[in-house]
Amino acid sequence: MLEVQRIHTFYGLSHILFDVSLQVKQGQVVCLLGRNGAGKTTTLKSIMGLTPPCKGKITFKNENITGKQPYILARKGIGYVPDDRRIFADLSVKDNLEIAARKSVKGNGWTLQRVYDLFPSLKGFAERKGGLLSGGEQKMLAIGRALMGNPDLLLLDEPTEGLAPGLVKTLRETIQALKSTGLTVLLAEQNVKFTLKLSDYGYIIDDGRICYQGTVQELIASDEVRKTCGI
């Protein structure tokens, strides 16, 4: 579904990503693991067109999407949940969700009610302003908003950051539920134990370079991965 081929990304004159390549197959949960500052967020932003790569190629469903604007990629079926959530603080929960709605071309897509079924607490806060929600509730809202766009691929950036252990467990169950619907997920995370329980395949990034890749079993068994990620 997604293929990133040897991309190089800069912030101004700073070279952040070096020759990064990865693949995500349809229906998989693929993780991108690494320490803080390793390049995980920049990789997702490069895919989403927020920080387009200067070199390399990104294809989505066999179409070259390198450097395309984020709103175009959203229409093509890529959902993005940033690490800082970026909800509209002055809009209600309901308005935050409805503003992102995009009809599914396949039918049986994500609707307001379906998001409420996934996150029951959001229904109770439907008229509450997004800025008044807790961090965990804002995370749910950000994921729900992305789902309202009926994506084929969901990019999740550091979803467990700042969450209490109980909410982390709930989030894991949510991602498992999304996977069961056939949604494809690329998950960038520092929380190794959380991520490996969800993933089919993984990549390790360090200093802007992919330094290891493999199945979850291979990642767990690798001494190099243990050293890089602190497993």
N, CA, C and O of each residue as an XYZ file, in Angstrom:
924
protein
N       0.820     -1.214      0.000
C       0.000      0.000      0.000
C       0.853      1.263      0.000
O       0.571      2.224     -0.716
N       1.919      1.238      0.834
C       2.815      2.393      0.926
C       4.251      1.924      0.752
O       4.671      0.920      1.326
N       4.987      2.672     -0.048
C       6.414      2.390     -0.195
C       7.194      3.698     -0.170
O       6.941      4.611     -0.956
N       8.134      3.763      0.742
C       9.045      4.900      0.871
C      10.396      4.441      0.351
O      10.959      3.463      0.843
N      10.921      5.153     -0.655
C      12.142      4.712     -1.311
C      13.248      5.752     -1.184
O      13.244      6.768     -1.879
N      14.190      5.486     -0.293
C      15.451      6.210     -0.184
C      15.260      7.723     -0.108
O      15.862      8.478     -0.871
N      14.400      8.157      0.838
C      14.150      9.589      0.948
C      15.178     10.282      1.832
O      15.709      9.707      2.782
N      15.435     11.533      1.485
C      16.279     12.432      2.273
C      15.440     13.670      2.565
O      14.887     14.280      1.650
N      15.347     14.039      3.840
C      14.527     15.185      4.231
C      15.357     16.146      5.061
O      16.159     15.739      5.901
N      15.147     17.443      4.804
C      15.867     18.511      5.504
C      14.884     19.408      6.240
O      13.748     19.586      5.800
N      15.323     19.976      7.366
C      14.685     21.131      7.981
C      15.643     22.298      7.767
O      16.639     22.421      8.480
N      15.351     23.147      6.799
C      16.297     24.203      6.453
C      17.578     23.587      5.921
O      17.558     22.854      4.933
N      18.697     23.885      6.578
C      19.975     23.324      6.172
C      20.307     22.038      6.928
O      21.327     21.406      6.657
N      19.456     21.652      7.870
C      19.724     20.464      8.688
C      19.213     19.204      7.985
O      18.031     19.097      7.660
N      20.106     18.272      7.760
C      19.776     17.009      7.101
C      19.251     16.048      8.173
O      19.995     15.640      9.065
N      17.954     15.687      8.079
C      17.318     14.914      9.147
C      17.184     13.434      8.786
O      17.543     12.572      9.589
N      16.677     13.128      7.597
C      16.512     11.737      7.163
C      17.525     11.405      6.081
O      17.745     12.183      5.153
N      18.142     10.224      6.218
C      19.185      9.802      5.301
C      18.799      8.473      4.647
O      18.878      7.421      5.280
N      18.390      8.523      3.399
C      18.198      7.287      2.624
C      17.181      6.336      3.278
O      17.385      5.122      3.292
N      16.102      6.885      3.810
C      15.109      6.086      4.529
C      14.180      5.354      3.549
O      13.605      5.963      2.647
N      14.049      4.050      3.742
C      13.146      3.228      2.931
C      12.323      2.332      3.851
O      12.833      1.792      4.832
N      11.032      2.183      3.515
C      10.177      1.240      4.249
C       8.961      0.904      3.399
O       8.628      1.608      2.446
N       8.305     -0.196      3.772
C       7.097     -0.641      3.084
C       6.013     -0.975      4.102
O       6.290     -1.457      5.201
N       4.778     -0.707      3.709
C       3.623     -1.089      4.521
C       2.639     -1.806      3.608
O       2.139     -1.226      2.644
N       2.362     -3.071      3.916
C       1.429     -3.846      3.103
C       0.006     -3.675      3.625
O      -0.215     -3.383      4.800
N      -0.941     -3.862      2.730
C      -2.340     -3.682      3.085
C      -2.742     -4.592      4.250
O      -2.429     -5.782      4.262
N      -3.443     -4.006      5.229
C      -3.930     -4.763      6.369
C      -2.938     -4.955      7.490
O      -3.278     -5.534      8.522
N      -1.712     -4.478      7.311
C      -0.690     -4.631      8.339
C      -0.695     -3.472      9.333
O      -1.164     -2.374      9.034
N      -0.159     -3.747     10.525
C       0.297     -2.692     11.419
C       1.819     -2.759     11.403
O       2.409     -3.743     11.850
N       2.444     -1.714     10.890
C       3.897     -1.643     10.792
C       4.377     -0.558     11.747
O       3.828      0.543     11.777
N       5.408     -0.877     12.528
C       5.904      0.093     13.496
C       7.228      0.694     13.047
O       8.032      0.052     12.370
N       7.425      1.936     13.441
C       8.688      2.645     13.254
C       9.168      3.032     14.646
O       8.636      3.954     15.265
N      10.172      2.320     15.129
C      10.650      2.483     16.496
C      11.950      3.276     16.536
O      12.767      3.204     15.618
N      12.124      4.024     17.600
C      13.363      4.760     17.768
C      13.278      5.702     18.942
O      12.190      6.014     19.427
N      14.427      6.155     19.396
C      14.467      7.083     20.516
C      13.902      8.441     20.100
O      13.681      8.693     18.916
N      13.674      9.295     21.066
C      13.233     10.652     20.796
C      14.282     11.378     19.948
O      15.464     11.390     20.292
N      13.842     11.985     18.839
C      14.761     12.690     17.957
C      15.421     11.826     16.905
O      16.298     12.292     16.178
N      15.006     10.562     16.815
C      15.649      9.645     15.862
C      15.200      9.870     14.424
O      15.897      9.473     13.490
N      14.032     10.508     14.233
C      13.540     10.751     12.879
C      12.165     10.174     12.594
O      11.714     10.187     11.449
N      11.491      9.666     13.621
C      10.177      9.037     13.417
C       9.138     10.039     12.921
O       8.462      9.806     11.918
N       9.022     11.149     13.633
C       8.030     12.157     13.263
C       8.322     12.739     11.886
O       7.404     12.956     11.095
N       9.586     12.991     11.599
C       9.947     13.545     10.287
C       9.594     12.576      9.169
O       9.192     12.997      8.085
N       9.742     11.280      9.428
C       9.367     10.284      8.411
C       7.877     10.369      8.108
O       7.482     10.367      6.941
N       7.042     10.445      9.148
C       5.606     10.544      8.917
C       5.244     11.863      8.240
O       4.387     11.890      7.356
N       5.886     12.948      8.643
C       5.622     14.242      8.012
C       6.062     14.252      6.553
O       5.444     14.913      5.718
N       7.124     13.525      6.250
C       7.570     13.421      4.852
C       6.541     12.686      4.001
O       6.261     13.077      2.868
N       5.981     11.615      4.564
C       4.954     10.850      3.853
C       3.720     11.713      3.628
O       3.116     11.675      2.556
N       3.345     12.495      4.645
C       2.114     13.277      4.601
C       2.265     14.601      3.866
O       1.299     15.353      3.739
N       3.461     14.891      3.384
C       3.666     16.106      2.608
C       3.884     17.355      3.436
O       3.899     18.459      2.893
N       4.056     17.203      4.749
C       4.278     18.362      5.617
C       5.721     18.843      5.562
O       5.989     20.041      5.654
N       6.646     17.903      5.411
C       8.058     18.226      5.175
C       8.527     17.356      4.007
O       9.162     16.324      4.222
N       8.225     17.758      2.794
C       8.512     16.911      1.627
C       9.998     16.576      1.517
O      10.847     17.428      1.780
N      10.312     15.352      1.133
C      11.722     14.980      0.960
C      12.344     15.691     -0.229
O      11.670     16.001     -1.212
N      13.643     15.945     -0.122
C      14.376     16.566     -1.230
C      14.818     15.528     -2.255
O      15.002     15.838     -3.432
N      14.983     14.293     -1.789
C      15.367     13.195     -2.678
C      14.526     11.980     -2.320
O      13.990     11.874     -1.217
N      14.424     11.067     -3.277
C      13.697      9.838     -3.029
C      12.274      9.891     -3.551
O      11.863     10.860     -4.190
N      11.525      8.827     -3.266
C      10.186      8.672     -3.838
C       9.266      8.002     -2.824
O       9.673      7.105     -2.085
N       8.022      8.458     -2.807
C       6.998      7.855     -1.952
C       5.808      7.482     -2.823
O       5.279      8.322     -3.550
N       5.386      6.220     -2.751
C       4.231      5.775     -3.523
C       3.152      5.248     -2.580
O       3.441      4.596     -1.576
N       1.901      5.549     -2.931
C       0.748      5.100     -2.162
C      -0.237      4.469     -3.132
O      -0.730      5.131     -4.045
N      -0.518      3.199     -2.934
C      -1.379      2.431     -3.841
C      -0.888      2.587     -5.287
O      -1.665      2.814     -6.214
N       0.434      2.453     -5.436
C       1.123      2.471     -6.733
C       1.115      3.833     -7.425
O       1.402      3.920     -8.618
N       0.796      4.875     -6.702
C       0.830      6.233     -7.262
C       1.924      7.044     -6.579
O       2.059      7.009     -5.356
N       2.693      7.763     -7.363
C       3.744      8.614     -6.818
C       3.102      9.818     -6.123
O       2.456     10.643     -6.768
N       3.284      9.910     -4.803
C       2.686     11.011     -4.048
C       3.753     11.931     -3.453
O       3.441     12.768     -2.606
N       4.973     11.790     -3.873
C       6.080     12.549     -3.292
C       5.808     14.051     -3.369
O       5.611     14.601     -4.453
N       5.800     14.702     -2.215
C       5.678     16.156     -2.172
C       4.277     16.703     -2.368
O       4.099     17.921     -2.396
N       3.275     15.842     -2.504
C       1.911     16.338     -2.683
C       1.398     16.963     -1.383
O       1.835     16.597     -0.291
N       0.471     17.905     -1.515
C      -0.057     18.614     -0.366
C      -0.854     17.682      0.549
O      -1.492     16.743      0.073
N      -0.820     17.937      1.863
C      -1.532     17.061      2.797
C      -3.021     16.901      2.504
O      -3.560     15.806      2.665
N      -3.698     17.971      2.078
C      -5.132     17.850      1.827
C      -5.414     16.921      0.649
O      -6.447     16.253      0.614
N      -4.500     16.880     -0.309
C      -4.650     15.962     -1.437
C      -4.465     14.523     -0.970
O      -5.206     13.630     -1.382
N      -3.476     14.302     -0.109
C      -3.220     12.958      0.400
C      -4.364     12.474      1.282
O      -4.687     11.286      1.286
N      -4.976     13.388      2.027
C      -6.142     13.018      2.828
C      -7.280     12.546      1.926
O      -7.974     11.582      2.250
N      -7.468     13.216      0.813
C      -8.510     12.825     -0.135
C      -8.196     11.487     -0.797
O      -9.101     10.755     -1.196
N      -6.916     11.179     -0.907
C      -6.515      9.911     -1.522
C      -6.600      8.740     -0.549
O      -6.484      7.583     -0.952
N      -6.806      9.047      0.747
C      -7.013      7.963      1.700
C      -5.950      7.783      2.760
O      -5.809      6.690      3.308
N      -5.190      8.841      3.067
C      -4.203      8.767      4.150
C      -4.688      9.622      5.311
O      -4.931     10.818      5.152
N      -4.826      9.004      6.477
C      -5.169      9.728      7.694
C      -3.929      9.931      8.533
O      -3.035      9.085      8.547
N      -3.870     11.063      9.242
C      -2.670     11.403     10.004
C      -3.055     11.905     11.379
O      -3.851     12.835     11.513
N      -2.480     11.278     12.411
C      -2.684     11.717     13.799
C      -1.337     12.183     14.333
O      -0.497     11.350     14.675
N      -1.105     13.503     14.415
C       0.198     14.004     14.863
C       0.412     13.776     16.347
O      -0.539     13.538     17.092
N       1.654     13.851     16.769
C       1.966     13.593     18.177
C       1.380     14.656     19.106
O       1.124     14.376     20.277
N       1.163     15.875     18.597
C       0.597     16.946     19.427
C      -0.907     17.110     19.220
O      -1.496     18.098     19.660
N      -1.522     16.140     18.551
C      -2.973     16.008     18.382
C      -3.577     17.050     17.439
O      -4.317     16.690     16.524
N      -3.275     18.332     17.646
C      -3.740     19.417     16.775
C      -5.261     19.450     16.601
O      -5.753     19.689     15.499
N      -5.991     19.215     17.667
C      -7.441     19.362     17.581
C      -7.792     20.852     17.597
O      -6.955     21.687     17.943
N      -9.023     21.181     17.224
C      -9.489     22.558     17.268
C     -10.051     22.825     18.663
O     -11.142     22.365     19.003
N      -9.296     23.571     19.462
C      -9.616     23.734     20.876
C     -10.944     24.441     21.109
O     -11.625     24.154     22.094
N     -11.326     25.356     20.228
C     -12.548     26.140     20.426
C     -13.782     25.496     19.804
O     -14.892     26.002     19.967
N     -13.601     24.401     19.101
C     -14.737     23.689     18.521
C     -15.152     22.547     19.442
O     -14.330     22.012     20.187
N     -16.415     22.180     19.388
C     -16.900     21.056     20.177
C     -16.329     19.749     19.641
O     -15.805     19.692     18.529
N     -16.440     18.707     20.446
C     -16.019     17.380     20.004
C     -16.737     17.001     18.710
O     -16.115     16.534     17.756
N     -18.035     17.206     18.691
C     -18.832     16.863     17.507
C     -18.360     17.642     16.281
O     -18.228     17.077     15.196
N     -18.108     18.935     16.455
C     -17.661     19.752     15.323
C     -16.274     19.333     14.854
O     -16.003     19.321     13.653
N     -15.387     18.988     15.800
C     -14.055     18.498     15.423
C     -14.155     17.272     14.533
O     -13.384     17.120     13.585
N     -15.102     16.401     14.836
C     -15.269     15.176     14.052
C     -15.929     15.461     12.704
O     -15.484     14.968     11.668
N     -16.983     16.255     12.729
C     -17.752     16.486     11.497
C     -16.972     17.298     10.473
O     -17.182     17.150      9.269
N     -16.072     18.156     10.949
C     -15.331     19.003     10.015
C     -14.378     18.184      9.143
O     -13.962     18.627      8.072
N     -14.038     16.973      9.621
C     -13.097     16.119      8.882
C     -13.802     15.034      8.068
O     -13.137     14.218      7.429
N     -15.128     15.013      8.080
C     -15.867     13.916      7.449
C     -15.653     13.874      5.938
O     -15.704     14.892      5.247
N     -15.414     12.669      5.460
C     -15.301     12.412      4.018
C     -15.997     11.092      3.740
O     -15.709     10.085      4.386
N     -16.910     11.094      2.783
C     -17.674      9.887      2.504
C     -16.775      8.765      2.007
O     -15.825      8.994      1.259
N     -17.092      7.555      2.432
C     -16.349      6.390      1.979
C     -16.845      5.974      0.601
O     -18.049      5.916      0.352
N     -15.905      5.688     -0.286
C     -16.284      5.247     -1.632
C     -16.699      3.783     -1.625
O     -17.295      3.299     -2.587
N     -16.385      3.075     -0.540
C     -16.674      1.649     -0.463
C     -17.974      1.354      0.280
O     -18.426      0.209      0.308
N     -18.580      2.385      0.885
C     -19.744      2.139      1.719
C     -19.313      1.603      3.074
O     -18.167      1.184      3.241
N     -20.218      1.613      4.040
C     -19.930      1.115      5.389
C     -18.680      1.771      5.971
O     -17.855      1.113      6.605
N     -18.556      3.089      5.740
C     -17.383      3.802      6.218
C     -17.576      4.339      7.618
O     -18.555      4.017      8.291
N     -16.628      5.168      8.055
C     -16.668      5.755      9.387
C     -17.642      6.919      9.417
O     -17.587      7.818      8.578
N     -18.533      6.888     10.395
C     -19.516      7.930     10.623
C     -19.369      8.441     12.048
O     -18.607      7.888     12.841
N     -20.103      9.501     12.367
C     -20.064     10.034     13.719
C     -20.449      8.965     14.743
O     -19.798      8.823     15.777
N     -21.502      8.221     14.449
C     -21.965      7.204     15.385
C     -20.933      6.089     15.538
O     -20.736      5.568     16.636
N     -20.283      5.728     14.451
C     -19.301      4.649     14.515
C     -18.091      5.068     15.356
O     -17.529      4.255     16.091
N     -17.696      6.336     15.244
C     -16.605      6.846     16.079
C     -17.024      6.852     17.545
O     -16.231      6.508     18.421
N     -18.267      7.242     17.813
C     -18.779      7.215     19.186
C     -18.827      5.788     19.729
O     -18.609      5.568     20.921
N     -19.108      4.832     18.870
C     -19.115      3.430     19.305
C     -17.707      2.978     19.686
O     -17.526      2.201     20.624
N     -16.715      3.473     18.950
C     -15.324      3.126     19.226
C     -14.826      3.832     20.489
O     -14.093      3.250     21.288
N     -15.230      5.087     20.656
C     -14.834      5.899     21.815
C     -16.091      6.408     22.524
O     -16.479      7.559     22.324
N     -16.733      5.576     23.346
C     -17.998      5.964     23.984
C     -17.910      7.250     24.805
O     -18.883      7.999     24.889
N     -16.753      7.509     25.411
C     -16.632      8.711     26.238
C     -16.787      9.983     25.419
O     -17.249     10.999     25.939
N     -16.406      9.943     24.145
C     -16.534     11.134     23.306
C     -17.991     11.520     23.089
O     -18.311     12.701     22.960
N     -18.865     10.535     23.048
C     -20.284     10.832     22.855
C     -20.818     11.639     24.033
O     -21.628     12.549     23.855
N     -20.365     11.305     25.225
C     -20.803     12.050     26.401
C     -20.288     13.474     26.434
O     -20.864     14.337     27.098
N     -19.178     13.725     25.701
C     -18.592     15.062     25.658
C     -18.837     15.743     24.317
O     -18.099     16.656     23.949
N     -19.848     15.318     23.591
C     -20.055     15.768     22.206
C     -20.091     17.284     22.063
O     -19.603     17.828     21.073
N     -20.675     17.972     23.059
C     -20.816     19.426     22.967
C     -19.716     20.173     23.724
O     -19.712     21.403     23.757
N     -18.795     19.444     24.325
C     -17.700     20.084     25.060
C     -16.610     20.546     24.103
O     -16.313     19.861     23.125
N     -16.017     21.694     24.374
C     -14.934     22.182     23.532
C     -13.728     21.249     23.625
O     -13.414     20.722     24.692
N     -13.064     21.056     22.496
C     -11.926     20.152     22.449
C     -10.820     20.527     23.410
O     -10.135     19.658     23.951
N     -10.643     21.832     23.625
C      -9.578     22.287     24.504
C      -9.815     21.979     25.970
O      -8.900     22.103     26.784
N     -11.035     21.579     26.321
C     -11.364     21.266     27.709
C     -11.253     19.770     28.012
O     -11.484     19.351     29.146
N     -10.907     18.979     27.023
C     -10.750     17.543     27.228
C      -9.404     17.238     27.875
O      -8.467     18.032     27.791
N      -9.322     16.079     28.521
C      -8.038     15.618     29.051
C      -7.128     15.200     27.896
O      -7.565     15.096     26.750
N      -5.858     14.964     28.218
C      -4.924     14.547     27.174
C      -5.346     13.260     26.486
O      -5.262     13.147     25.263
N      -5.806     12.277     27.283
C      -6.251     11.019     26.706
C      -7.477     11.186     25.828
O      -7.588     10.565     24.771
N      -8.406     12.040     26.279
C      -9.616     12.285     25.489
C      -9.282     13.018     24.198
O      -9.890     12.756     23.161
N      -8.328     13.926     24.253
C      -7.898     14.616     23.041
C      -7.250     13.642     22.057
O      -7.413     13.771     20.843
N      -6.510     12.663     22.594
C      -5.902     11.645     21.731
C      -6.990     10.844     21.020
O      -6.895     10.590     19.819
N      -8.027     10.446     21.765
C      -9.142      9.732     21.152
C      -9.806     10.586     20.078
O     -10.139     10.097     18.999
N      -9.994     11.866     20.388
C     -10.628     12.772     19.427
C      -9.786     12.907     18.162
O     -10.323     12.928     17.054
N      -8.467     12.998     18.325
C      -7.587     13.124     17.158
C      -7.665     11.877     16.271
O      -7.684     11.977     15.044
N      -7.708     10.705     16.907
C      -7.839      9.469     16.124
C      -9.207      9.405     15.461
O      -9.320      9.053     14.288
N     -10.251      9.751     16.223
C     -11.595      9.748     15.661
C     -11.726     10.700     14.488
O     -12.378     10.379     13.495
N     -11.112     11.866     14.596
C     -11.159     12.840     13.505
C     -10.488     12.277     12.251
O     -10.992     12.447     11.141
N      -9.356     11.610     12.433
C      -8.681     11.008     11.284
C      -9.545      9.924     10.650
O      -9.589      9.804      9.426
N     -10.231      9.137     11.471
C     -11.088      8.072     10.947
C     -12.278      8.629     10.173
O     -12.757      7.989      9.237
N     -12.758      9.804     10.546
C     -13.887     10.415      9.848
C     -13.557     10.717      8.386
O     -14.455     10.891      7.562
N     -12.270     10.778      8.077
C     -11.858     10.943      6.682
C     -11.867      9.646      5.907
O     -11.530      9.622      4.723
N     -12.259      8.545      6.579
C     -12.322      7.214      5.969
C     -11.041      6.845      5.228
O     -11.056      6.591      4.023
N      -9.921      6.818      5.976
C      -8.636      6.508      5.340
C      -8.458      5.019      5.067
O      -9.080      4.172      5.708
N      -7.601      4.723      4.106
C      -7.138      3.354      3.880
C      -5.867      3.085      4.682
O      -5.583      1.949      5.059
N      -5.107      4.157      4.936
C      -3.857      4.078      5.697
C      -3.898      5.125      6.792
O      -4.217      6.286      6.535
N      -3.578      4.720      8.011
C      -3.558      5.641      9.146
C      -2.131      5.772      9.651
O      -1.488      4.776      9.984
N      -1.636      7.008      9.707
C      -0.318      7.307     10.264
C      -0.514      7.789     11.694
O      -1.167      8.806     11.924
N       0.048      7.063     12.652
C      -0.089      7.394     14.072
C       1.278      7.769     14.635
O       2.200      6.953     14.637
N       1.405      9.000     15.111
C       2.681      9.477     15.629
C       2.635      9.560     17.150
O       1.908     10.381     17.709
N       3.403      8.719     17.814
C       3.545      8.705     19.273
C       2.181      8.718     19.986
O       1.938      9.598     20.811
N       1.305      7.778     19.690
C      -0.038      7.833     20.295
C      -0.059      7.634     21.805
O      -1.001      8.082     22.458
N       0.957      6.972     22.389
C       0.931      6.728     23.840
C       1.577      7.850     24.647
O       1.536      7.825     25.877
N       2.168      8.823     23.978
C       2.903      9.863     24.691
C       1.987     10.612     25.662
O       0.947     11.144     25.272
N       2.392     10.643     26.923
C       1.654     11.387     27.936
C       0.419     10.699     28.478
O      -0.318     11.297     29.263
N       0.167      9.447     28.080
C      -1.031      8.746     28.520
C      -0.753      7.912     29.770
O       0.333      7.352     29.926
N      -1.740      7.836     30.652
C      -1.655      6.970     31.824
C      -1.700      5.518     31.378
O      -2.235      5.223     30.310
N      -1.143      4.589     32.182
C      -1.099      3.171     31.790
C      -2.458      2.592     31.405
O      -2.546      1.797     30.470
N      -3.513      2.978     32.110
C      -4.836      2.456     31.782
C      -5.295      2.885     30.409
O      -5.930      2.112     29.691
N      -4.975      4.126     30.036
C      -5.349      4.629     28.711
C      -4.495      4.000     27.623
O      -4.957      3.812     26.498
N      -3.247      3.672     27.956
C      -2.390      2.987     26.982
C      -2.994      1.633     26.618
O      -3.002      1.241     25.451
N      -3.498      0.924     27.623
C      -4.149     -0.366     27.375
C      -5.379     -0.188     26.492
O      -5.607     -0.970     25.569
N      -6.172      0.847     26.781
C      -7.359      1.126     25.967
C      -6.971      1.451     24.532
O      -7.625      1.014     23.586
N      -5.898      2.223     24.381
C      -5.438      2.583     23.044
C      -4.982      1.350     22.269
O      -5.252      1.231     21.074
N      -4.291      0.432     22.948
C      -3.853     -0.798     22.287
C      -5.060     -1.586     21.781
O      -5.049     -2.096     20.660
N      -6.089     -1.683     22.601
C      -7.298     -2.392     22.189
C      -7.972     -1.684     21.023
O      -8.541     -2.329     20.143
N      -7.906     -0.353     21.018
C      -8.498      0.419     19.919
C      -7.782      0.137     18.611
O      -8.426     -0.078     17.584
N      -6.455      0.135     18.639
C      -5.694     -0.113     17.419
C      -5.920     -1.544     16.933
O      -5.999     -1.783     15.728
N      -6.022     -2.485     17.853
C      -6.335     -3.863     17.470
C      -7.704     -3.944     16.810
O      -7.893     -4.687     15.846
N      -8.661     -3.176     17.333
C      -9.997     -3.150     16.738
C      -9.962     -2.546     15.338
O     -10.651     -3.021     14.435
N      -9.161     -1.501     15.159
C      -9.031     -0.879     13.841
C      -8.398     -1.843     12.840
O      -8.811     -1.915     11.683
N      -7.396     -2.578     13.301
C      -6.754     -3.557     12.425
C      -7.745     -4.619     11.981
O      -7.703     -5.071     10.836
N      -8.640     -5.023     12.882
C      -9.620     -6.058     12.549
C     -10.614     -5.595     11.485
O     -11.251     -6.415     10.823
N     -10.744     -4.276     11.326
C     -11.623     -3.750     10.279
C     -10.942     -3.727      8.912
O     -11.581     -3.436      7.900
N      -9.643     -4.035      8.885
C      -8.902     -4.025      7.630
C      -8.081     -2.768      7.408
O      -7.432     -2.625      6.371
N      -8.102     -1.852      8.376
C      -7.342     -0.612      8.242
C      -5.843     -0.900      8.344
O      -5.410     -1.697      9.175
N      -5.071     -0.252      7.501
C      -3.615     -0.374      7.506
C      -3.036      0.753      8.350
O      -3.481      1.896      8.246
N      -2.042      0.440      9.190
C      -1.513      1.424     10.142
C       0.011      1.455     10.093
O       0.668      0.413     10.100
N       0.561      2.663     10.044
C       1.991      2.881     10.268
C       2.108      3.637     11.580
O       1.627      4.763     11.709
N       2.755      3.004     12.554
C       2.777      3.483     13.927
C       4.195      3.866     14.321
O       5.082      3.013     14.364
N       4.413      5.147     14.610
C       5.719      5.617     15.080
C       5.665      5.752     16.596
O       4.807      6.456     17.129
N       6.574      5.083     17.288
C       6.480      5.027     18.752
C       7.849      4.860     19.412
O       8.791      4.337     18.817
N       7.926      5.330     20.679
C       9.066      5.023     21.540
C       8.752      3.860     22.474
O       9.656      3.155     22.923
N       7.459      3.661     22.767
C       7.023      2.630     23.701
C       7.118      1.272     23.023
O       6.189      0.836     22.343
N       8.243      0.615     23.214
C       8.542     -0.607     22.468
C       7.583     -1.739     22.823
O       7.067     -2.402     21.923
N       7.334     -1.976     24.104
C       6.486     -3.084     24.509
C       5.067     -2.924     23.970
O       4.465     -3.882     23.485
N       4.544     -1.709     24.060
C       3.215     -1.420     23.526
C       3.163     -1.711     22.031
O       2.220     -2.331     21.539
N       4.180     -1.260     21.322
C       4.170     -1.313     19.860
C       4.336     -2.730     19.336
O       3.641     -3.127     18.401
N       5.244     -3.499     19.921
C       5.514     -4.836     19.401
C       4.330     -5.777     19.600
O       4.182     -6.746     18.856
N       3.486     -5.504     20.592
C       2.299     -6.340     20.796
C       1.261     -6.140     19.693
O       0.370     -6.969     19.509
N       1.387     -5.038     18.966
C       0.401     -4.696     17.935
C       0.867     -4.985     16.517
O       0.050     -5.196     15.621
N       2.171     -4.994     16.315
C       2.724     -4.891     14.972
C       2.958     -6.234     14.296
O       3.154     -7.257     14.951
N       2.932     -6.202     12.960
C       3.284     -7.354     12.138
C       4.741     -7.287     11.688
O       5.401     -8.310     11.506
N       5.222     -6.069     11.516
C       6.568     -5.869     10.989
C       7.075     -4.551     11.553
O       6.283     -3.673     11.896
N       8.399     -4.410     11.650
C       8.930     -3.200     12.249
C      10.218     -2.709     11.635
O      10.982     -3.471     11.043
N      10.442     -1.417     11.791
C      11.674     -0.757     11.360
C      12.237      0.011     12.551
O      11.488      0.607     13.325
N      13.549     -0.008     12.691
C      14.233      0.750     13.728
C      14.953      1.912     13.068
O      15.727      1.719     12.131
N      14.699      3.116     13.553
C      15.362      4.295     13.007
C      16.234      4.921     14.087
O      15.830      5.027     15.245
N      17.422      5.330     13.697
C      18.343      5.961     14.631
C      19.175      6.984     13.866
O      19.744      6.675     12.819
N      19.240      8.192     14.391
C      19.984      9.279     13.726
C      19.558      9.451     12.274
O      20.389      9.702     11.400
N      18.248      9.312     12.020
C      17.716      9.563     10.690
C      17.948      8.468      9.673
O      17.730      8.674      8.479
N      18.392      7.294     10.132
C      18.662      6.180      9.227
C      17.952      4.913      9.717
O      17.892      4.655     10.919
N      17.421      4.136      8.790
C      16.872      2.836      9.152
C      18.045      1.906      9.406
O      18.835      1.628      8.504
N      18.156      1.425     10.642
C      19.311      0.596     10.990
C      18.955     -0.880     11.136
O      19.846     -1.727     11.213
N      17.656     -1.197     11.175
C      17.255     -2.601     11.287
C      15.799     -2.712     10.883
O      15.019     -1.776     11.063
N      15.439     -3.860     10.337
C      14.042     -4.142     10.028
C      13.801     -5.639     10.139
O      14.724     -6.440      9.998
N      12.546     -6.008     10.393
C      12.234     -7.426     10.484
C      10.866     -7.646     11.095
O      10.159     -6.696     11.434
N      10.502     -8.916     11.232
C       9.264     -9.266     11.906
C       9.391     -8.941     13.393
O      10.488     -8.681     13.886
N       8.286     -8.959     14.089
C       8.315     -8.673     15.519
C       9.228     -9.659     16.239
O       9.981     -9.270     17.132
N       9.165    -10.940     15.853
C      10.008    -11.951     16.490
C      11.492    -11.666     16.248
O      12.318    -11.852     17.142
N      11.823    -11.218     15.043
C      13.213    -10.892     14.724
C      13.681     -9.661     15.493
O      14.829     -9.602     15.933
N      12.799     -8.680     15.656
C      13.168     -7.478     16.404
C      13.459     -7.807     17.859
O      14.434     -7.324     18.434
N      12.607     -8.633     18.446
C      12.773     -8.997     19.858
C      14.077     -9.771     20.078
O      14.733     -9.620     21.109
N      14.444    -10.606     19.090
C      15.623    -11.456     19.233
C      16.933    -10.738     18.923
O      18.010    -11.261     19.211
N      16.849     -9.533     18.334
C      18.054     -8.850     17.881
C      18.755     -8.084     19.000
O      18.141     -7.249     19.664
N      20.028     -8.367     19.207
C      20.818     -7.623     20.192
C      20.948     -6.160     19.783
O      20.971     -5.272     20.635
N      21.034     -5.909     18.469
C      21.173     -4.537     17.971
C      19.928     -3.712     18.305
O      20.020     -2.543     18.680
N      18.773     -4.341     18.160
C      17.527     -3.652     18.478
C      17.429     -3.398     19.974
O      17.009     -2.320     20.395
N      17.810     -4.373     20.770
C      17.789     -4.199     22.228
C      18.655     -3.006     22.648
O      18.286     -2.239     23.538
N      19.793     -2.866     22.002
C      20.698     -1.779     22.342
C      20.140     -0.439     21.888
O      20.218      0.545     22.623
N      19.574     -0.392     20.677
C      19.091      0.862     20.119
C      17.821      1.348     20.799
O      17.666      2.544     21.049
N      16.914      0.426     21.098
C      15.602      0.804     21.628
C      15.440      0.545     23.111
O      14.447      0.953     23.714
N      16.412     -0.131     23.700
C      16.314     -0.377     25.133
C      15.264     -1.392     25.519
O      14.627     -1.262     26.564
N      15.076     -2.413     24.677
C      14.089     -3.451     24.980
C      14.534     -4.234     26.228
O      13.842     -5.157     26.657
